[in-house]
C-alpha cells in the first residue's frame, strides 16, 4: 500500500511524505519538498553585497543564520578578519535565534503530539494534555513571553528580526554602548530564570553536566522531575522513543559560533555505529539531482545550477540530495554535540547505535543549557570602547565557501564572484541534508531512512510514530528548496 501524508501541520513550510507500507510496516519512504523558490537564481549577476539583503529573506525563522553565512562567504573572499566585538555580538544574536528555535520546536511543534487522544490512558496523559495541548497548554503563559523577550536581542544588536541588514563581513553595524550591553545581560538573565524554573527545574550547569544515559534517567526522577524536560524524558522512556526514527549513522557539523580561539562547537563528523570522530572535508560535499525536479547539474556545489525541470523522470522533490563523500549525513544539534564530544550525547548514540527521536530532542534542549551561559560570556566580553565592524575591503574574484550552524544544522553557501558581482551561488540548508530525496545510487536521505521500519499497523500515515519522527528533525522546508 502506498499513501501520501501532507500537508503536515506544526512544521515550517510544505512537506509531503509518501510511505510504502507492507504488513503494517513502513518499507520505504519518499520525502518531497513541493515548493520551488529560486533564491539562487535571483542572486545571479547582482553585486556581491546584495546577498546580505536577499538571503536573509529565504527564511523568517533562521534569518540570522542565513545572514551570517552570506557574511562569512564574503569575508572569505576578502581575506579580512572581522572585529572581535562584531563576532561576539553576532554570536549573541545567533544564539538567541537558535535558542528561540529550540524552544519553539519543543513547546509548540513537538510536545503537543503527546496530548493526542491516541495516548489517552497513559499515566502521564492528563498532565501532558493540560501542559502541552496545542494552542491551549498552560506552558503558553510563560513560554511565549520568554521567547519574545529573548528575541528582543535582535532589535538591540541588529535593529530588527527577521531580515536584518546589520550583519556584515566585518561584524555588525551597530556599536553597542554600555546601556545596550546591560540590556542584553538582563534579557539572558531573565531567560536563564525561565529555563531553570519551567524548562529544566534545575541549574543550567547541572543539565550541561549530565554525563551519560544513567545520569539522564536519574535527572528525570530526581529534584528536577517537575520540569518540562523531565516530563519529556519520562514520556520518551515509556514510549521507547530511543528505538524510533533511527538515522543513517553519519553525523556532520560545520562549526558554530566563531571566535578568536575557534568555534564554540567544532566542525567534524561522527560515526554513530563505531563512535569514531573525524574532520569535515567540505570538498567531498556533493548535490545529486537524480530524484529532484532540476536539470542536470554538476555534483560539486561550486559548479552547480538550480534550474527547475518538472519533466525529469523519477523526480519527486524540489530538494536536491546533498551527500558527504557519497553518504547521507544527518545534521542538527545532535550532530553538533556528538562532534563536540559531549559525553551525554555520545553515550546516547552508543546506547542506541544511531540517532533517534529521543536523542534529537535531548540534544536540542541540552544545547539551550550550553548556549545561555556562552551568550552571557560573549556579552560580558563586549568592549564598548572598541570597534564592532572592521572596514570593508574589495571582494576578490574566485570560488568561496562558508558554513555556519543554524538551529537545525549545517548551512552552507558556495559563491563565485567576478568583478564584484555574483557569478554563481548555491545554498545547502540543514533540512536539505535531512529531508533530501534519494540520490542516483538509490540511497535514501536521513528522514527517509528514519521512517523505514516503523510499525504503523492499521493507522498507516496517521500513526503518531510517523509524526514524532518527522517532527524530531524539525523541518524548515522554505529553506530546503532555497
C-alpha positions in Angstrom: 0.0 0.0 0.0 1.3 3.4 -0.9 0.0 6.5 0.9 0.9 10.2 0.9 1.0 12.3 4.0 0.7 16.0 3.6 0.4 18.9 4.2 1.9 18.3 7.7 1.0 20.7 10.4 3.3 22.2 13.0 6.3 22.3 10.7 7.9 25.2 8.8 6.8 25.2 5.2 5.3 22.4 3.0 6.4 18.8 3.1 4.9 15.6 1.6 5.9 12.1 2.7 5.0 9.1 0.7 5.1 5.8 2.5 5.1 2.2 1.1 3.5 0.0 3.8 3.6 -3.7 3.8 2.0 -5.8 6.6 1.7 -2.7 8.7 5.3 -1.7 8.5 6.9 1.2 6.5 9.2 -0.5 4.0 10.2 2.7 2.1 9.6 6.4 2.3 10.0 9.3 -0.1 10.1 12.9 1.2 9.2 15.7 -1.1 9.7 19.5 -0.9 6.9 20.6 -3.2 7.8 24.3 -3.3 10.4 26.0 -5.6 11.5 29.5 -4.6 14.6 30.2 -6.8 16.7 32.4 -4.5 19.9 31.2 -6.0 18.8 32.3 -9.5 17.6 35.7 -8.1 21.2 36.3 -6.9 23.0 35.8 -10.2 24.5 38.9 -11.7 23.9 41.1 -8.7 26.6 43.0 -6.8 28.2 40.7 -4.3 26.8 42.5 -1.2 23.2 42.2 -2.4 23.3 38.7 -0.9 23.4 40.3 2.5 19.9 41.8 1.9 18.4 38.9 -0.2 19.4 35.6 1.5 18.0 36.5 5.0 14.6 36.5 3.3 15.0 32.9 2.4 13.5 32.2 5.9 11.8 34.1 8.6 12.9 31.9 11.5 16.6 31.3 10.7 17.2 34.6 9.1 20.3 35.4 11.2 21.9 32.1 10.2 21.4 33.0 6.5 22.8 36.5 7.1 25.9 35.1 8.9 26.5 32.5 6.1 26.4 35.3 3.5 28.7 37.5 5.5 31.1 34.6 6.1 31.5 33.7 2.4 32.1 37.4 1.6 34.7 37.5 4.4 36.4 34.5 2.9 36.5 36.4 -0.4 38.0 39.4 1.2 40.6 37.7 3.4 39.8 40.3 6.1 39.1 39.4 9.7 36.0 40.7 11.5 36.2 42.8 14.6 36.2 40.8 17.8 33.3 42.7 19.1 31.4 42.1 15.9 31.9 38.3 16.1 30.8 38.3 19.8 27.7 40.4 19.1 26.8 38.3 16.1 27.2 35.2 18.2 24.8 36.6 20.8 22.2 37.3 18.1 22.7 33.9 16.5 22.5 32.1 19.8 19.3 33.9 20.7 17.7 32.9 17.4 18.8 29.3 17.8 17.7 29.0 21.4 14.3 30.5 20.4 14.1 27.9 17.6 14.8 25.1 20.0 12.2 26.4 22.4 9.6 26.7 19.7 10.3 23.2 18.5 9.9 21.7 21.9 6.9 23.5 23.2 4.9 24.4 20.1 5.8 21.7 17.5 6.8 18.5 19.3 5.3 18.1 22.7 1.6 18.8 21.6 1.7 15.4 19.8 1.7 13.7 23.2 -1.6 15.4 24.1 -3.3 13.5 21.3 -6.2 11.2 22.1 -4.2 8.2 20.9 -2.3 8.4 24.2 -5.3 8.6 26.4 -4.9 6.1 29.2 -1.2 6.6 29.6 -0.3 7.5 33.2 1.1 10.8 32.0 -1.6 11.8 29.5 -3.8 14.1 31.7 -0.9 16.2 32.9 0.6 16.3 29.5 -2.6 17.4 27.8 -3.0 20.2 30.4 0.5 21.4 30.0 1.2 20.9 26.2 -2.1 20.8 24.3 -1.7 22.8 21.1 -2.9 26.4 21.5 -4.2 25.8 25.0 -1.5 24.3 27.2 -0.6 26.0 30.4 3.0 26.4 29.3 2.0 29.2 26.9 1.7 31.8 29.6 5.4 31.5 30.4 6.9 30.1 27.2 5.7 32.7 24.7 6.7 35.8 26.7 10.2 34.2 27.4 10.7 33.6 23.7 9.5 37.1 22.7 11.8 38.7 25.3 14.7 36.6 24.2 14.2 37.8 20.6 14.4 41.4 21.8 18.2 40.9 21.5 17.8 41.1 17.7 16.4 44.7 18.0 19.3 45.7 20.2 22.0 44.2 18.0 20.5 44.1 14.6 17.7 46.7 14.5 15.0 44.2 13.8 14.2 40.5 13.3 13.9 38.8 10.9 15.7 40.0 7.8 18.2 42.4 9.4 20.8 44.3 7.4 23.1 44.6 10.4 25.4 41.6 9.8 28.4 42.3 7.6 31.7 40.5 6.8 33.5 42.8 9.3 31.0 42.4 12.1 27.8 44.2 13.0 26.8 47.8 12.0 25.7 48.9 15.5 28.4 49.8 18.0 26.8 48.8 21.3 27.1 51.1 24.3 27.0 50.2 28.0 23.3 50.6 28.1 22.8 48.1 25.3 25.3 45.7 26.9 23.3 45.8 30.2 20.0 45.3 28.3 21.4 42.1 26.7 22.7 40.9 30.0 19.3 41.4 31.6 17.5 39.6 28.8 19.7 36.5 29.1 19.5 36.6 32.9 15.7 36.6 32.6 15.7 33.8 30.1 18.0 31.8 32.4 15.5 32.2 35.1 12.7 30.8 32.9 14.9 27.9 31.7 16.0 27.0 35.2 12.4 27.0 36.5 9.9 25.9 33.9 12.0 24.0 31.3 14.7 22.3 33.5 13.7 22.9 37.1 17.5 22.8 37.7 20.6 25.0 37.2 21.8 25.1 33.6 25.2 23.9 34.7 23.6 20.7 36.1 21.9 20.0 32.8 25.0 20.7 30.8 27.0 18.4 33.1 24.8 15.3 32.6 27.4 12.7 31.5 25.5 9.6 30.4 22.2 7.9 29.9 22.1 6.8 33.5 22.5 10.3 34.8 19.7 11.5 32.4 17.4 8.8 33.9 18.2 9.9 37.4 17.6 13.5 36.4 14.1 12.7 35.2 13.1 11.2 38.5 15.1 13.5 40.9 14.5 17.0 42.2 14.1 18.3 38.6 11.1 16.0 38.0 8.7 19.0 37.9 10.4 20.5 34.9 9.2 20.1 31.3 12.5 18.4 30.2 12.0 15.7 32.8 8.4 15.3 31.7 9.6 14.6 28.2 12.2 12.2 29.4 9.6 10.1 31.2 7.4 10.0 28.2 10.3 9.1 26.0 11.2 6.2 28.3 7.6 5.0 28.4 7.2 5.0 24.6 10.8 3.9 23.9 11.5 6.8 21.6 15.1 5.7 21.7 14.1 3.0 19.2 12.2 5.3 16.9 13.5 7.2 13.9 17.0 5.8 13.5 19.1 7.9 11.3 21.7 6.9 8.7 24.6 6.8 11.1 26.8 9.6 9.8 26.5 12.9 11.7 28.1 16.2 10.5 28.7 19.7 11.8 30.5 22.6 10.3 31.5 24.5 13.4 29.3 27.0 15.3 29.8 30.5 16.9 33.1 31.8 15.6 35.7 33.3 17.9 39.4 34.2 18.1 40.2 30.7 19.6 38.0 28.9 17.1 34.3 28.0 17.1 32.4 27.3 20.3 31.3 23.9 18.8 33.8 22.4 16.4 33.5 21.1 12.9 33.7 17.4 12.1 31.9 14.2 11.6 30.9 11.4 13.9 30.1 7.8 13.1 27.2 6.6 15.4 28.0 2.9 14.9 31.6 3.0 15.8 32.0 6.1 17.9 34.7 7.4 15.5 35.2 11.1 15.0 37.0 12.8 12.2 37.4 16.1 10.3 34.8 17.6 8.0 36.1 17.6 4.4 34.0 20.2 2.7 35.5 19.3 -0.7 33.6 15.9 -0.6 30.2 17.6 -0.4 28.1 16.9 -3.5 24.5 17.7 -4.6 22.7 15.0 -6.6 19.6 15.8 -8.7 18.7 12.3 -9.8 15.4 12.5 -7.9 14.9 16.3 -7.9 13.0 18.5 -10.3 16.1 20.1 -11.7 18.0 19.8 -14.9 21.3 18.0 -15.0 23.9 19.8 -12.9 27.5 19.2 -11.7 27.7 17.4 -8.4 30.1 20.0 -7.0 28.0 22.8 -5.3 30.6 25.3 -6.5 29.8 24.4 -10.1 26.1 23.5 -9.7 23.0 25.2 -11.1 19.4 25.3 -9.8 17.1 25.3 -12.8 13.8 23.5 -12.5 12.8 20.6 -14.8 9.4 19.4 -13.9 9.6 16.7 -16.5 12.6 14.9 -15.0 12.0 11.2 -14.9 11.8 9.7 -11.4 12.0 13.1 -9.7 9.7 13.8 -6.7 11.1 16.8 -4.8 12.5 20.3 -5.2 15.2 19.4 -2.7 18.5 18.2 -4.1 20.3 15.3 -2.4 23.4 16.5 -0.6 25.9 13.8 0.2 29.2 13.8 2.1 31.8 11.6 0.4 28.8 9.8 -1.2 26.9 9.2 2.1 23.7 10.7 3.5 24.6 12.7 6.6 22.3 13.9 9.4 22.8 17.4 10.8 21.4 19.3 13.7 22.0 19.8 17.5 22.6 16.1 17.9 25.4 16.2 15.3 26.9 19.3 16.8 27.1 17.9 20.3 28.3 14.4 19.1 31.1 16.1 17.1 31.9 18.3 20.1 32.3 15.2 22.2 29.5 15.9 24.8 29.5 12.8 27.0 25.8 12.5 27.3 25.1 12.7 23.6 27.9 10.2 22.8 26.6 7.8 25.4 23.0 8.0 24.0 24.4 7.3 20.5 26.5 4.4 21.9 23.4 3.0 23.7 21.1 3.3 20.7 23.6 2.6 17.9 22.2 5.6 15.9 20.3 8.8 16.2 16.7 8.6 17.4 13.7 10.7 18.1 14.7 10.9 21.8 18.3 11.8 21.3 17.4 14.6 18.8 15.1 16.3 21.3 17.5 15.8 24.2 20.3 17.4 22.2 18.3 20.5 21.3 17.4 21.1 25.0 20.9 20.3 26.1 22.1 23.0 23.7 19.9 25.6 25.4 21.7 24.8 28.6 25.0 25.2 26.9 24.2 28.3 24.9 22.8 30.6 27.5 26.0 30.7 29.6 28.0 31.0 26.4 25.9 34.0 25.3 26.3 35.6 28.8 30.1 35.2 28.4 30.0 36.8 25.0 28.0 39.7 26.3 30.4 40.2 29.3 33.4 40.2 26.8 32.0 43.1 24.7 34.2 46.2 24.9 32.1 49.3 24.3 35.3 51.3 23.5 36.4 49.0 20.7 35.1 48.7 17.0 32.2 46.4 16.2 32.8 46.3 12.5 36.1 46.2 10.5 36.4 48.3 7.4 35.3 46.9 4.1 37.8 45.7 1.5 37.4 44.7 -2.1 35.8 41.3 -2.9 38.3 39.1 -4.8 37.3 37.1 -7.8 37.0 33.3 -7.4 35.1 30.5 -5.7 34.5 30.6 -2.0 32.5 28.6 0.6 31.4 29.3 4.1 29.3 27.2 6.5 27.6 28.1 9.8 25.3 26.1 12.1 21.6 27.1 12.1 19.4 25.5 14.8 18.5 22.6 12.5 22.1 22.0 11.4 24.8 22.9 8.8 24.0 25.7 6.4 26.5 26.2 3.6 26.9 29.0 1.0 29.0 28.4 -2.1 29.7 31.6 -4.1 31.6 32.6 -7.2 32.4 36.3 -7.6 33.5 38.0 -10.8 34.2 41.7 -11.0 32.4 42.3 -7.7 29.3 40.5 -8.9 27.7 37.1 -8.1 28.5 34.7 -10.9 27.2 31.6 -9.2 25.6 31.0 -5.8 24.5 27.7 -4.2 23.0 27.1 -0.8 22.6 23.8 1.1 20.4 24.2 4.1 20.1 21.9 7.1 16.7 20.5 6.0 18.1 19.9 2.5 20.5 17.5 4.2 17.9 15.9 6.5 15.0 15.8 4.1 16.9 15.0 0.9 15.4 12.6 -1.7 17.2 9.6 -3.0 20.4 10.1 -4.9 21.5 8.5 -8.2 22.6 5.3 -6.3 19.1 5.0 -4.7 20.4 5.9 -1.3 17.6 7.4 0.9 18.0 10.7 2.8 18.1 10.8 6.6 14.4 11.2 7.2 13.6 8.6 4.5 16.0 6.3 6.3 14.5 7.1 9.7 10.9 6.3 8.6 11.8 2.9 7.3 10.8 0.0 9.6 8.3 1.9 11.7 5.3 -0.3 12.6 2.2 1.6 11.9 -0.5 -1.1 11.8 -3.9 0.0 10.5 -3.2 3.6 11.4 -0.8 4.0 8.4 0.3 7.6 8.0 -1.9 8.8 10.9 0.3 6.8 13.3 1.8 9.0 15.9 5.3 7.4 15.4 5.4 8.8 11.9 4.5 12.3 13.2 7.2 12.0 16.0 9.9 11.0 13.6 9.2 13.8 11.1 9.0 16.5 13.8 12.1 15.3 15.6 14.1 16.7 12.7 12.1 20.0 12.9 12.0 20.6 9.1 12.3 24.1 7.7 11.0 23.4 4.1 11.2 27.0 2.9 15.0 26.8 3.3 15.2 23.4 1.7 14.4 24.5 -1.8 16.1 27.9 -1.3 
